């Protein structure tokens, strides 16, 4: 009986050791949805609902361009309603006059919108505002948040 218990314990230990040595699957490489670490919300971005806080999840690209995914809330079932592309003012200045009409300056925007920030210190918020003040954004809304489905033409929102 003691021998059976001893063998049982040895088999259990061997099983545990064997499982620990099974190679783990390597982590999936980062994809384009990785890195959207900045979360802010601002009003006046959804043309038909200017009072709606549109949640921006943003990340920077190596070129200095920022891109933001825009959602109608911060809930798990939030709908992706648009995107905002943000460029430094010197880049915007190179655009032709017709294209510039589709962009808004963030210096002006910050005086017109209600802004919410998430997970940032006051110093980080001030740094963000200072940085944004030197940029222009283009907001494209492709799902009107008042509608159940994205069944209207995309629009450029001028803030």
N, C-alpha and C positions, 0 to 999 in steps of 0.2 A: 504494500500500500504506500509506504514511504517512497519507494522507488517510482511509483506512478505519479505521485505529487511532485517529486523532484523533476521527472521528465516533463510534466505539465508546465512547471515554472520555467524550465529551460526552453521549451518550445515557445512559450509566451514571450520570453525575452528575445529569442531569435526573431520572432515575428516583428516585435517592436523595432529591433535593430534593422531588419530588412526593410521595413516600411520607411524608416528614417533615411535610408540610403537610396530610395527610389528617386531618380532625378526629377526635380521640380520643373514644370513648364516655365520657360523663360517668359518674363513679362512682355506683353505685346508692345511693340514700338509705339512711341507717341505719335498720335495722328493730328490732323488739323484742328480737332476740337479740344486739344489739350492747351492749357495755358490761359484760359479766359478767367484770370484771377481778380480783376478789378470789377466790382459790382457797385453800380450807382443806379439811381432811379430819378427820372426827371419828367415833369409835366410838359405839355405842349408839343409832344412828338407824334401823337396819333391824331391826324387832322380832324376826324369826326368826334373825337373825345379828348379835347385839349386838357381836361382835368385829370385824365388817367396818368398815374405814375407808370411810365414805361421803364422796365428794368433793362439796363444795359450790362452785359457781361463782355468785358473788353480785354484785348491783349495787343501787345505791340509786335510789329514785324521788324526784321532787320533793317528794312529801308526807312524806318522812322514813321511809317504809316501805322495808325491804330485801327483796329476793326472791332466792331461791337455787334453782338447778337442782341436783338431787341425782343423782349417778351412782354406779354400783357399782365404778368404778375410774377411773383417769385415762388409760386407753388409748383409742386412736381408736375401738375397737369397744365402748366402755363403753355400758351401757344406762342410759337416763334412768329412774330408779326412783321419783322423787318430787320434791317441792318443799317448801321451807321459806319461810314468810312471817315476817318479823321486824318487830315494832313497838316503839316506845319505851314504857317502862313507863307513863307517863301515859295513853297511848292504850289500852293493855291494861286499865288501871284502870277505864275507862269501859264495858268489856264486862260483860254480865250474868253472874251466877254460873255458869250452865250452860255458857256459851261459854268462860269462863276455864278450865274443866276440860280443854279441848283444847290449852292452851298450857303452856309451861314457861318458867321464869325462867332466863336465861343465867348469872346469878351462881351458882346451884346447879349448872347443867349443867357449867360449866367445872371444877368440883371432881370431877365423876363421869366425864368422858370423857377419852380420850386424844386430843390435838389435834395435828395436823400443819399446818404453814403452808408456803407455797411462794412464793418470791421476795420475802420480807419480811425486813427487818432486825429485830433484837431490839426496837428502839424501836417499830417499826411493829406488831409482835406485841403488845407491852404496851399500845399505844394501842388496838388492836383489842379486846383483852380488857377494857380499861376501858370502851370504848364498848358492847360486848356486854353487860357487866354491868348496863347500864341499860335492857335490852330483854327482851322475851319472844318466843318463837318457837312457831310451829305447824308441825309436820312432817306431811305427808301422803305416805304411801308407796302408790303405785299399782302397783308391780311388785315382788313378793317376790323378792329376789335369789337365793333358793334354787330358784326355779322357772324353767323354760326360757322360758315365755311369761307375759304379764301376765293370768293367768286367775283371779285372785282379787279379792275386793272391796277397794277402797282402805281404808286404815286410817290413823288419826291415831296417831302414835308419841308417847308421853309419855316424855320423856327423864328 
